[in-house]
């Protein structure tokens, strides 16, 4: 892995070099289409279930179950992509994803038991096509280590935040449509189309199989101590977002304006994108081992402050401040993978990060749903900040494990 990942400093010219790479154009557009509805599907699912069942507790469980499925499926898909190339795995899981969406919609409309909804939602998560992991890993095959590759990873993080700007707002608006499942179905259709186009693009089809991955240990990329530290930081990051994604719509509902909940979730992505670009030009702290806990600790503090505003306007302003820490963390996660992941495990390594984030999201949404029902949104914001602060402390204690690794996938490592 490249030592250049440790600095992470880029220029706008580096973004231009990355994004105009000829082989990247078709998968770039397809990947955008596949990832655009990621936030839209999850939030639409939560709002759809809440609309039909009348409770955020059940909606939170269903949404968390989908996230748990993503946590399981992302690593498995990543390993298959590293071993077989992306095309065949993505086409198969995309087909299964479409069937799972249809099954969940049917179950919701027929007022199936909560256990059935949770089970089907888990299937949706498992089969959600891992275009994000494949797209990030593809950049490492198209670009040499250096500033342009770092800019590509920053672009991936920034583009995801753009999707989080558009997704929640669309979800909040579409839940008020004549049929409240409109947002989830439209988002799924967009993801399915993009995933198939991405899988069949020339650069992706040219990704060769790697039979060596067949001898990997069960832990795979997670055998690296640095990967385990990164996964811990990603867990805290996802947990905070999970708390907020339930508590903010609940705050809007309590204020009598349900549709504003999705808009408020888009608000903090605005500052995330703006600050993320500036952060990539001059990242801080310089060592990635310090950057991970520092950014997570600051995120914990700003999210805890969301408990104080008494109006939706005040909450929106506070979310602008908290959102500034999102893209810098996502970019840092990608750069850390470049530094610490074992050889030939790029897609799986990104899968482990996604798994950690989604486990955090699932935990945050489940606990937040309970706290919102019992005590209201402010307590959920405070607990989110406290949990993230504790995890940031643990990441700081493991900061020295964030260093270059020469470990092969199947070799043992030491912590």
Secondary structure, DSSP 8 states (H G I E B T S, - for coil): --GGGGT----HHHHHHHHT-GGGHHHHHHHHHHHHTHHHHHHHHHHHHHHHHS-HHHHHHHHHHHHHHHHHHHHHHHHHHHHH-HHHHHHHHHHHHHHHHHHHHHHHHTT--HHHHHHHHHHHHHHS--HHHHHHHHHHHHS-SSHHHHHHHHHHHHHHHHHHHHHHHHHHHHTTSSSTTHHHHHHHHHHHHHHHHHHTSHHHHT----GGGGG--SSGGGGSHHHHHHHHHHHHHHHHHHHHHHHHHHHHHHTT-TTHHHHHHHHHHHHHHHHHHHHHHS-SSSSHHHHHHHHHHHHHHHHHGGGT--SHHHHHHHHHHHHTTHHHHHHHHHHHHHHHS-TT-HHHHHHHHHHHHHHHHHHHHHHHHHHHHHT-HHHHHHHHHHHHHHHHHHHHHTGGG-S-----TTS----
